[in-house]
Amino acid sequence: MVVGFLPCCLSLSQQPDRPNCFSSHLVPKSYIRDIKRGCIPRPQILPCDYGEQPSGLRVFVLSDLHTDYSENMAWVKCLSTVRYKKDVLLVAGDVAETYNNFLLAMSLLKDRFEHVFFVPGNHDLWCRREGENYLDSIEKLNTLLDACRGLGVQTSPKVVDGLGIIPLFSWYHEVIG
């Protein structure tokens, strides 16, 4: 398995005396230029560097899709319906605030990837746009989990080609005191 790391120094343009923290053989010059200008485009899912037919399991991770914004939903719709058919996608929350956008986005992703795993984020559980439809965020969570089951999206542990994937749900509580 090859893992790539793309360093990010967003404050680079604010510190001109700072040495360049990017290695030219790791990061494209266009990306460095975009960071210096403060304009970082949405990353694209790129084909495997080892040719068109990758060997082994490929796992992709997405989060913060926020498909309630039309341009983000358009990005999901533009993903190839062929290129990722044997791959795994981990969706790490914040797909959409509304149930309909969540359902559409997750069904599109499930059409594109063989295995899709989902862990809810805070925006997924917000009720502000659909407050009259849900008593609270727990009720909305149960509705989203039911939708995932219906779509074939995994929300519980599963082994895929020898790789154990364990979606963990966690919540935080602000401690006052």
C-alpha positions in Angstrom: 0.0 0.0 0.0 1.3 3.4 -0.9 0.3 6.4 1.2 0.8 9.9 0.0 1.1 13.0 2.2 0.4 16.5 1.0 1.7 19.1 3.5 -0.2 22.3 3.9 1.1 25.6 5.0 -1.8 28.0 4.7 0.1 30.9 6.3 3.0 30.7 3.8 2.0 33.9 2.1 1.8 35.8 5.4 5.4 34.8 6.3 7.7 35.6 3.3 10.9 34.9 5.3 9.7 31.4 6.1 11.6 28.7 4.2 9.6 26.8 1.7 8.1 23.8 3.4 7.1 22.2 0.2 9.2 19.7 -1.7 8.9 20.3 -5.4 8.9 16.5 -6.2 6.0 15.9 -3.7 3.7 18.9 -4.4 2.9 20.4 -7.9 4.0 24.0 -8.4 0.5 25.0 -9.3 -0.8 23.8 -5.9 1.9 25.9 -4.2 1.0 28.9 -6.3 -2.7 28.5 -5.4 -1.8 28.3 -1.7 0.3 31.4 -1.8 -2.6 33.2 -3.5 -5.0 31.9 -0.9 -7.0 30.1 -3.6 -7.1 26.4 -3.0 -9.4 24.5 -5.4 -11.4 21.4 -4.4 -9.1 18.4 -4.7 -10.0 15.9 -7.4 -10.0 12.1 -7.0 -7.1 11.2 -9.2 -6.5 7.9 -11.0 -3.9 5.5 -9.5 -0.3 6.2 -10.4 0.3 2.6 -11.2 -1.7 2.5 -14.5 -5.3 2.2 -15.2 -5.8 -1.2 -13.5 -4.7 -0.8 -9.8 -3.9 -3.9 -7.9 -5.4 -4.4 -4.5 -8.1 -2.6 -2.6 -8.4 1.2 -2.9 -10.0 3.1 -0.1 -11.1 6.7 -0.4 -12.2 9.0 2.4 -14.5 12.0 2.0 -15.9 14.4 4.5 -17.7 17.7 4.7 -19.5 17.3 1.3 -22.2 19.7 2.4 -24.3 18.8 -0.6 -27.0 21.3 0.4 -24.8 23.6 -1.7 -25.6 22.9 -5.4 -22.0 23.1 -6.5 -21.0 20.4 -4.0 -23.9 18.2 -5.1 -22.8 18.8 -8.8 -19.3 17.6 -7.8 -20.7 14.3 -6.4 -22.8 13.8 -9.6 -19.7 14.3 -11.7 -17.8 11.4 -10.1 -17.2 8.6 -12.5 -19.8 5.8 -12.5 -17.1 3.3 -13.7 -13.7 4.2 -12.3 -14.5 3.4 -8.6 -16.8 0.4 -9.0 -14.4 -1.9 -7.1 -13.4 0.6 -4.4 -14.3 1.5 -0.9 -15.5 4.9 0.2 -15.5 6.1 3.8 -17.8 9.1 4.2 -16.8 10.9 7.4 -19.8 13.1 8.1 -21.4 16.3 7.0 -23.0 15.0 3.9 -26.1 17.3 4.1 -28.4 19.0 6.5 -31.6 18.0 4.7 -32.8 14.4 4.4 -33.5 14.6 0.7 -30.0 15.9 -0.1 -28.5 13.2 2.2 -30.5 10.5 0.5 -29.6 11.7 -3.0 -25.9 12.1 -2.3 -25.5 8.8 -0.6 -27.4 7.0 -3.4 -25.1 8.6 -5.9 -22.0 7.6 -4.0 -23.3 4.0 -3.6 -23.8 3.9 -7.3 -20.2 4.8 -7.9 -18.4 2.7 -5.2 -18.7 -0.9 -4.3 -18.6 -0.4 -0.6 -19.7 2.9 1.1 -19.3 3.4 4.8 -20.9 6.4 6.6 -20.3 8.0 10.0 -22.6 11.0 10.8 -21.3 14.5 11.3 -22.9 17.3 13.2 -24.4 18.9 10.1 -26.1 15.6 9.2 -27.9 15.6 12.6 -28.9 19.3 12.6 -32.7 19.8 12.6 -32.8 23.5 11.9 -33.9 23.1 8.3 -36.2 20.3 9.0 -37.1 20.9 12.7 -40.8 20.0 12.2 -39.9 16.6 10.8 -37.8 15.4 13.8 -38.2 15.6 17.5 -34.5 15.8 18.0 -31.1 14.8 16.5 -31.4 11.3 17.8 -34.6 10.8 15.8 -32.9 12.2 12.7 -29.9 9.9 13.3 -32.1 6.9 13.3 -33.8 8.1 10.1 -30.4 8.5 8.4 -29.3 5.1 9.6 -32.5 3.5 8.2 -31.8 5.3 4.9 -28.3 3.9 4.8 -29.5 0.3 5.4 -32.0 0.8 2.5 -29.2 2.0 0.2 -26.7 -0.7 1.2 -24.4 1.9 2.9 -22.5 0.4 5.8 -22.7 2.0 9.3 -21.3 -0.9 11.3 -18.0 -2.8 11.2 -17.2 -5.0 8.2 -14.2 -6.7 6.7 -13.5 -5.9 3.1 -10.7 -8.0 1.4 -9.0 -8.5 4.7 -9.3 -4.9 5.8 -11.4 -4.3 8.9 -13.4 -1.0 8.6 -14.9 0.1 11.9 -17.2 3.2 11.7 -17.2 4.8 15.2 -19.9 7.2 16.3 -18.9 9.7 18.8 -20.4 12.8 20.4 -18.9 15.5 22.5 -20.3 17.4 25.4 -19.2 20.8 26.4 -18.0 20.7 30.0 -19.0 23.8 31.9 -17.2 24.5 35.0 
